[in-house]
Amino acid sequence: MKENWLRKKMKKEEPTIGTRVLIPWPGIVEIVGHTGMYDYVEFLSEYAPYDLFFLDNFGRAAELVNLSTMIKLDQEPRKYLAGRALAAGIQNILFADIRSVEDAEEAVYAVRAEPKGLSGFRLDRRVGYGAGVATPADVVKICEDAVIALMIEKKTAVENLEAILSVEGIDMIQFGPSDYSLSIGLPGETMHPKVKKAEVKTIKMAIKMGVSPRVEISSPNQVKKYIELGVRDFNINIDVRILYSWWKENGIKLKKTLSK
């Protein structure tokens, strides 16, 4: 079985660093791995076009460069997509649009193996397509090792936060300011005091209840205030934003140079 580096570091209570990609090309995953700086790479399937063949290749590419993997899933059909992602060898699952305790329980059920959940033994990448690479017991361990992360980004999720965090099997949460601002009638006002208050509440409650809060950042300059809150899990930037920023910044510079 492939080592789940994210789970391993979380067990040791060590800081973790990930990054996110939308571009469905396995080469991007390999480039991330070649930096030697990241514990895992996350595919934002909620935002990007992809097919099931890509999920297999995403898993393969990450294994080549010793990265753990995560996938952010659409709200529906999340149970099906979680099963397909795990079968492809993607090790950790982030569930978006969590609103209730029932949603959190469904997320755990979608990841864990029988009798705790839905996953069974099938001829997929995890077992070498039936070539004896892994046993049914190995599949159970893979499902148990999978980090189950939840987006806390809805008004009802923040209101029911303590109950959601009490669900056995939840390992990590992340506050989503954009969707939260929408859910409280302040679309796009991610710096509004009500949004920032909910973010701090989410982080503090998670730490209190033994669940790791993860924070998405675009620059290392943003980590200090979160470290002071006790956060040790970070995910930095997205491939398309990195490209956009580089193209815009250098395009402006080149245009200015050519216009002189």
ROBALO-937593 format. One record per residue (C-alpha): x, y, z; residue in one letter; residue number from 1. Coordinates in pm, 1 decimal. Each point is the difference from the previous one (the first is absolute). Layout:
BEGIN
[pt [X; Y; Z]; 'A'; NUM]
...
end
This chain:
BEGIN
[pt [0.0; 0.0; 0.0]; 'M'; 1]
[pt [110.2; 357.1; -66.5]; 'K'; 2]
[pt [78.6; 213.0; 304.8]; 'E'; 3]
[pt [-261.4; 265.0; 77.8]; 'N'; 4]
[pt [241.0; 277.5; 94.3]; 'W'; 5]
[pt [-276.2; 239.0; 102.2]; 'L'; 6]
[pt [-144.6; -249.1; 248.9]; 'R'; 7]
[pt [346.7; -89.5; 127.4]; 'K'; 8]
[pt [95.5; 360.6; 71.4]; 'K'; 9]
[pt [-336.2; 77.3; 158.2]; 'M'; 10]
[pt [40.9; -297.8; 235.3]; 'K'; 11]
[pt [334.1; 144.1; 107.1]; 'K'; 12]
[pt [-161.9; 343.3; 41.3]; 'E'; 13]
[pt [248.1; 147.2; -247.0]; 'E'; 14]
[pt [-84.1; 295.5; -228.3]; 'P'; 15]
[pt [-125.9; -90.6; -347.6]; 'T'; 16]
[pt [20.8; 188.6; -327.0]; 'I'; 17]
[pt [-207.7; -63.9; -310.4]; 'G'; 18]
[pt [-76.6; 177.0; -324.0]; 'T'; 19]
[pt [-297.3; -12.1; -236.6]; 'R'; 20]
[pt [-41.3; -63.1; -371.0]; 'V'; 21]
[pt [-280.9; 36.3; -252.7]; 'L'; 22]
[pt [194.2; -91.9; -312.5]; 'I'; 23]
[pt [-74.4; -369.0; -70.3]; 'P'; 24]
[pt [349.3; -85.4; -122.2]; 'W'; 25]
[pt [203.5; -246.2; 210.9]; 'P'; 26]
[pt [317.5; 185.9; -91.6]; 'G'; 27]
[pt [-105.6; 284.4; 229.0]; 'I'; 28]
[pt [-10.8; -247.2; 289.5]; 'V'; 29]
[pt [349.7; -120.9; -83.2]; 'E'; 30]
[pt [132.0; 357.7; -11.4]; 'I'; 31]
[pt [-143.2; 63.7; 348.3]; 'V'; 32]
[pt [165.6; -316.5; 125.7]; 'G'; 33]
[pt [336.3; 88.0; -151.7]; 'H'; 34]
[pt [15.7; 313.6; 217.4]; 'T'; 35]
[pt [26.8; -223.2; 307.5]; 'G'; 36]
[pt [-192.7; 261.5; 198.8]; 'M'; 37]
[pt [-349.8; -147.9; 27.3]; 'Y'; 38]
[pt [-160.9; -283.9; 191.2]; 'D'; 39]
[pt [-298.7; -33.3; -232.2]; 'Y'; 40]
[pt [-165.9; 140.4; -307.6]; 'V'; 41]
[pt [-374.4; 63.4; -16.3]; 'E'; 42]
[pt [-210.0; -22.7; -315.2]; 'F'; 43]
[pt [-286.5; 250.1; 8.4]; 'L'; 44]
[pt [-243.9; -218.6; -190.5]; 'S'; 45]
[pt [-284.1; 228.0; 108.1]; 'E'; 46]
[pt [134.5; 266.0; -236.6]; 'Y'; 47]
[pt [159.1; -189.0; -289.0]; 'A'; 48]
[pt [-101.4; -233.1; -284.7]; 'P'; 49]
[pt [134.3; -353.8; 35.2]; 'Y'; 50]
[pt [-79.3; -364.0; -63.1]; 'D'; 51]
[pt [53.8; -321.9; 192.7]; 'L'; 52]
[pt [314.9; -81.3; -198.4]; 'F'; 53]
[pt [154.9; 320.3; 134.0]; 'F'; 54]
[pt [-60.9; -106.6; 359.4]; 'L'; 55]
[pt [210.3; -312.4; -59.9]; 'D'; 56]
[pt [275.1; 204.9; -163.6]; 'N'; 57]
[pt [-9.0; 260.1; 276.7]; 'F'; 58]
[pt [63.0; -277.8; 250.9]; 'G'; 59]
[pt [278.1; -152.0; -209.9]; 'R'; 60]
[pt [180.5; 331.1; -49.6]; 'A'; 61]
[pt [-4.4; 79.1; 371.7]; 'A'; 62]
[pt [139.8; -341.9; 85.9]; 'E'; 63]
[pt [289.6; 55.3; -241.6]; 'L'; 64]
[pt [112.4; 306.2; 196.0]; 'V'; 65]
[pt [-93.2; -117.5; 352.6]; 'N'; 66]
[pt [-292.4; 235.8; 54.3]; 'L'; 67]
[pt [-320.1; -72.6; 183.5]; 'S'; 68]
[pt [-319.6; 96.2; -178.4]; 'T'; 69]
[pt [-328.7; 167.2; 82.8]; 'M'; 70]
[pt [-309.8; 74.4; -204.0]; 'I'; 71]
[pt [-260.1; 267.1; 65.9]; 'K'; 72]
[pt [-337.1; -141.1; -97.7]; 'L'; 73]
[pt [-318.3; 151.0; -131.5]; 'D'; 74]
[pt [-298.7; -1.9; 232.0]; 'Q'; 75]
[pt [-166.8; -266.7; -212.8]; 'E'; 76]
[pt [46.3; -285.2; -67.1]; 'P'; 77]
[pt [260.0; 8.3; 275.4]; 'R'; 78]
[pt [-33.2; -359.8; 116.7]; 'K'; 79]
[pt [53.5; -131.7; -352.5]; 'Y'; 80]
[pt [289.5; 238.0; -68.3]; 'L'; 81]
[pt [168.9; -83.3; 331.1]; 'A'; 82]
[pt [-11.2; -369.3; -88.4]; 'G'; 83]
[pt [141.1; 58.1; -348.6]; 'R'; 84]
[pt [277.5; 223.1; 136.6]; 'A'; 85]
[pt [103.5; -256.3; 259.9]; 'L'; 86]
[pt [-7.1; -274.3; -262.9]; 'A'; 87]
[pt [235.1; 210.0; -213.4]; 'A'; 88]
[pt [248.1; 17.5; 285.6]; 'G'; 89]
[pt [-78.8; 355.5; 113.4]; 'I'; 90]
[pt [68.1; -18.4; 370.2]; 'Q'; 91]
[pt [-190.7; 283.3; 167.9]; 'N'; 92]
[pt [-339.5; 160.9; -58.2]; 'I'; 93]
[pt [-123.8; 356.8; 53.1]; 'L'; 94]
[pt [-379.2; 33.5; 0.7]; 'F'; 95]
[pt [-147.1; 335.8; -101.0]; 'A'; 96]
[pt [-335.4; 153.0; 98.4]; 'D'; 97]
[pt [-39.3; -165.0; 338.7]; 'I'; 98]
[pt [-310.1; 133.9; 172.9]; 'R'; 99]
[pt [-92.7; -243.5; 275.4]; 'S'; 100]
[pt [99.0; -289.8; 222.7]; 'V'; 101]
[pt [-166.4; -230.9; -251.2]; 'E'; 102]
[pt [226.0; 132.8; -275.8]; 'D'; 103]
[pt [306.6; -63.5; 215.8]; 'A'; 104]
[pt [-114.1; -351.9; 81.8]; 'E'; 105]
[pt [-61.7; -67.7; -369.0]; 'E'; 106]
[pt [355.0; 114.0; -80.9]; 'A'; 107]
[pt [149.6; -247.4; 245.7]; 'V'; 108]
[pt [-229.5; -275.5; -125.9]; 'Y'; 109]
[pt [106.8; 68.5; -360.6]; 'A'; 110]
[pt [368.9; -50.2; 83.8]; 'V'; 111]
[pt [18.7; -279.4; 255.2]; 'R'; 112]
[pt [-11.9; -368.2; -94.1]; 'A'; 113]
[pt [-265.2; -255.2; 93.0]; 'E'; 114]
[pt [-145.8; -37.3; 257.3]; 'P'; 115]
[pt [59.2; 364.1; 97.8]; 'K'; 116]
[pt [-62.7; 139.3; -345.8]; 'G'; 117]
[pt [-57.2; -57.6; -368.6]; 'L'; 118]
[pt [340.7; -106.0; -129.5]; 'S'; 119]
[pt [45.4; -364.4; -90.1]; 'G'; 120]
[pt [260.9; -211.7; -176.7]; 'F'; 121]
[pt [7.7; 46.6; -376.4]; 'R'; 122]
[pt [247.9; -33.9; -285.9]; 'L'; 123]
[pt [137.2; 354.2; 1.5]; 'D'; 124]
[pt [337.8; 176.4; 18.3]; 'R'; 125]
[pt [27.4; -55.0; 372.8]; 'R'; 126]
[pt [22.0; -376.5; -45.5]; 'V'; 127]
[pt [188.0; -4.2; -331.1]; 'G'; 128]
[pt [-318.3; -83.9; -192.5]; 'Y'; 129]
[pt [-8.2; -344.9; 154.8]; 'G'; 130]
[pt [371.9; -75.9; -28.2]; 'A'; 131]
[pt [33.3; -55.3; 373.6]; 'G'; 132]
[pt [165.1; 332.4; 79.6]; 'V'; 133]
[pt [-227.8; 55.2; 299.9]; 'A'; 134]
[pt [-237.1; -209.4; 207.3]; 'T'; 135]
[pt [-350.1; 82.0; 127.4]; 'P'; 136]
[pt [162.8; 80.4; 335.3]; 'A'; 137]
[pt [228.8; 247.9; -178.7]; 'D'; 138]
[pt [-302.3; 169.6; -155.6]; 'V'; 139]
[pt [-151.8; 41.4; 345.4]; 'V'; 140]
[pt [322.9; 164.9; 119.1]; 'K'; 141]
[pt [11.7; 229.0; -303.4]; 'I'; 142]
[pt [-353.8; 116.0; 77.5]; 'C'; 143]
[pt [83.1; 45.4; 368.9]; 'E'; 144]
[pt [314.6; 197.8; -82.1]; 'D'; 145]
[pt [-186.2; 234.8; -235.6]; 'A'; 146]
[pt [-14.6; 349.4; 146.1]; 'V'; 147]
[pt [-361.9; 115.5; -4.4]; 'I'; 148]
[pt [-18.8; 377.4; -30.7]; 'A'; 149]
[pt [-309.4; 221.0; -2.8]; 'L'; 150]
[pt [-60.0; 348.4; -133.3]; 'M'; 151]
[pt [-172.3; 213.5; 263.4]; 'I'; 152]
[pt [-141.7; 263.9; -229.7]; 'E'; 153]
[pt [-373.8; 18.8; 66.0]; 'K'; 154]
[pt [-186.6; 194.3; 266.9]; 'K'; 155]
[pt [-163.0; -317.7; 131.4]; 'T'; 156]
[pt [337.8; -176.4; 20.0]; 'A'; 157]
[pt [140.6; 274.3; 223.0]; 'V'; 158]
[pt [-316.8; -3.6; 210.3]; 'E'; 159]
[pt [26.7; -380.6; 40.4]; 'N'; 160]
[pt [378.6; -3.9; 18.9]; 'L'; 161]
[pt [46.1; -174.7; 332.7]; 'E'; 162]
[pt [-237.7; -282.5; -96.2]; 'A'; 163]
[pt [167.0; -39.7; -341.6]; 'I'; 164]
[pt [346.0; -17.1; 155.7]; 'L'; 165]
[pt [-127.3; -264.4; 241.2]; 'S'; 166]
[pt [-58.7; -245.8; -286.1]; 'V'; 167]
[pt [251.1; -282.6; 36.4]; 'E'; 168]
[pt [242.1; -17.4; -291.7]; 'G'; 169]
[pt [25.7; 369.8; -87.4]; 'I'; 170]
[pt [371.2; 84.2; -18.4]; 'D'; 171]
[pt [21.0; 346.7; -149.5]; 'M'; 172]
[pt [-217.4; 300.7; -73.9]; 'I'; 173]
[pt [44.9; 316.0; -199.3]; 'Q'; 174]
[pt [-197.6; 321.2; 20.2]; 'F'; 175]
[pt [-118.9; 131.7; -337.3]; 'G'; 176]
[pt [-44.0; 379.3; 17.2]; 'P'; 177]
[pt [-139.3; 47.1; -350.8]; 'S'; 178]
[pt [-287.8; -245.1; 34.6]; 'D'; 179]
[pt [-60.5; 103.5; 359.4]; 'Y'; 180]
[pt [-37.4; 362.9; -104.9]; 'S'; 181]
[pt [-258.5; -114.1; -255.0]; 'L'; 182]
[pt [-190.8; -202.8; 256.3]; 'S'; 183]
[pt [-39.6; 297.9; 234.9]; 'I'; 184]
[pt [-105.5; 241.5; -273.2]; 'G'; 185]
[pt [335.0; 178.7; -36.9]; 'L'; 186]
[pt [125.0; -141.8; -332.2]; 'P'; 187]
[pt [369.1; 61.3; -55.2]; 'G'; 188]
[pt [54.4; 188.8; 326.9]; 'E'; 189]
[pt [255.5; -248.4; 127.3]; 'T'; 190]
[pt [163.7; 256.7; 229.1]; 'M'; 191]
[pt [-327.8; 100.1; 165.4]; 'H'; 192]
[pt [17.0; -21.9; 382.1]; 'P'; 193]
[pt [-276.5; -263.2; 3.8]; 'K'; 194]
[pt [199.4; -220.2; -239.7]; 'V'; 195]
[pt [328.1; 42.3; 187.6]; 'K'; 196]
[pt [-176.9; -72.9; 329.6]; 'K'; 197]
[pt [-139.0; -326.0; -142.2]; 'A'; 198]
[pt [347.6; -96.2; -127.8]; 'E'; 199]
[pt [161.8; 48.3; 340.6]; 'V'; 200]
[pt [-285.8; -186.4; 168.2]; 'K'; 201]
[pt [46.3; -291.2; -240.5]; 'T'; 202]
[pt [375.2; -21.1; 57.3]; 'I'; 203]
[pt [-20.7; 26.3; 378.0]; 'K'; 204]
[pt [-284.5; -251.7; 28.5]; 'M'; 205]
[pt [182.3; -250.6; -220.8]; 'A'; 206]
[pt [318.0; 19.3; 205.5]; 'I'; 207]
[pt [-198.7; -33.3; 321.4]; 'K'; 208]
[pt [-167.6; -315.8; -129.4]; 'M'; 209]
[pt [313.4; -162.8; -140.0]; 'G'; 210]
[pt [-73.2; 60.0; -369.0]; 'V'; 211]
[pt [270.3; 160.9; -215.2]; 'S'; 212]
[pt [-95.7; 334.2; -155.4]; 'P'; 213]
[pt [157.1; 57.1; -340.9]; 'R'; 214]
[pt [38.5; 343.8; -154.5]; 'V'; 215]
[pt [39.8; 87.5; -366.6]; 'E'; 216]
[pt [248.3; 279.4; -68.4]; 'I'; 217]
[pt [147.1; 162.9; -309.1]; 'S'; 218]
[pt [329.0; 104.2; 162.4]; 'S'; 219]
[pt [213.8; -103.3; 300.0]; 'P'; 220]
[pt [-42.9; 358.2; 122.5]; 'N'; 221]
[pt [-354.0; -92.9; 106.7]; 'Q'; 222]
[pt [82.7; -278.4; 245.0]; 'V'; 223]
[pt [108.5; 192.0; 311.9]; 'K'; 224]
[pt [-346.8; 83.1; 134.8]; 'K'; 225]
[pt [-116.3; -357.6; -57.9]; 'Y'; 226]
[pt [303.7; -153.4; 168.7]; 'I'; 227]
[pt [-80.1; 219.8; 299.9]; 'E'; 228]
[pt [-348.8; -155.7; 3.4]; 'L'; 229]
[pt [156.2; -348.2; 3.2]; 'G'; 230]
[pt [-33.4; -95.5; -366.9]; 'V'; 231]
[pt [272.2; -229.6; -136.9]; 'R'; 232]
[pt [-159.4; -124.5; -325.3]; 'D'; 233]
[pt [17.6; 224.5; -305.4]; 'F'; 234]
[pt [-75.9; -21.8; -369.7]; 'N'; 235]
[pt [167.0; 258.5; -220.1]; 'I'; 236]
[pt [-132.3; 140.5; -326.9]; 'N'; 237]
[pt [-148.5; -156.5; -315.0]; 'I'; 238]
[pt [166.0; -72.4; -333.3]; 'D'; 239]
[pt [-232.1; 223.4; -206.4]; 'V'; 240]
[pt [37.9; 295.2; 237.5]; 'R'; 241]
[pt [377.5; -36.8; -6.4]; 'I'; 242]
[pt [-3.9; 6.0; -379.9]; 'L'; 243]
[pt [-242.2; 293.9; -17.4]; 'Y'; 244]
[pt [210.4; 209.5; 239.0]; 'S'; 245]
[pt [322.7; -73.5; -190.2]; 'W'; 246]
[pt [-155.3; 67.1; -342.5]; 'W'; 247]
[pt [-158.8; 326.1; 113.3]; 'K'; 248]
[pt [298.4; 136.2; 192.5]; 'E'; 249]
[pt [252.3; -79.3; -271.9]; 'N'; 250]
[pt [-234.8; 95.7; -281.2]; 'G'; 251]
[pt [-36.9; 346.8; 152.1]; 'I'; 252]
[pt [377.9; 32.8; 36.3]; 'K'; 253]
[pt [64.0; -107.7; -357.8]; 'L'; 254]
[pt [-267.2; 232.3; -141.3]; 'K'; 255]
[pt [149.6; 293.9; 192.5]; 'K'; 256]
[pt [346.2; -83.7; -129.3]; 'T'; 257]
[pt [-119.3; -24.5; -361.0]; 'L'; 258]
[pt [-192.8; 328.4; 20.0]; 'S'; 259]
[pt [303.9; 206.8; 99.7]; 'K'; 260]
end
